[in-house]
Amino acid sequence: MYLVVRNDEEQYSIWRADREVPAGWHPEGRRGSRQECLDHIGVIWTDMRPAGLRRRLAGADV
């Protein structure tokens, strides 16, 4: 079993459910097989840029 985890920059990864989630990462709520978790990430993580970069670009006059 795996967990989908997310960091403060809204980047996603998977982590073994039987291990403590590393500092800086938080369970996103999805649990399942490795492939189920990767498929879930593929659906929800549509913008791979870190959140800080997205915010800076959103505030820039482009």
SULSULGI-V583519 format. One record per pair of residues at least 24 apart in sequence whose ideal C-beta (glycine too) atoms are under 10 Angstrom apart, sorted by the first residue. I is the first residue (numbers start at 1). J is the second residue. Records with the same first field share a line. If there is no record, write none. Layout:
I = J ; J
This chain:
1 = 31 ; 32 ; 33 ; 34 ; 36 ; 37
2 = 30 ; 31 ; 32 ; 33 ; 34 ; 35 ; 36 ; 37 ; 38 ; 40
3 = 27 ; 28 ; 29 ; 30 ; 31 ; 32 ; 37
4 = 28 ; 29 ; 30 ; 31 ; 32 ; 36 ; 37 ; 38 ; 40 ; 41 ; 44 ; 45
5 = 29 ; 30 ; 37 ; 41
6 = 41 ; 44 ; 45 ; 51
7 = 50 ; 51
8 = 50 ; 51 ; 52
9 = 49 ; 50 ; 51 ; 52 ; 53 ; 54
10 = 44 ; 45 ; 47 ; 48 ; 49 ; 50 ; 51 ; 52 ; 54
11 = 41 ; 45 ; 48 ; 49 ; 50 ; 51
12 = 37 ; 38 ; 40 ; 41 ; 42 ; 44 ; 45 ; 48
13 = 37 ; 38 ; 41 ; 45
14 = 38 ; 40 ; 41
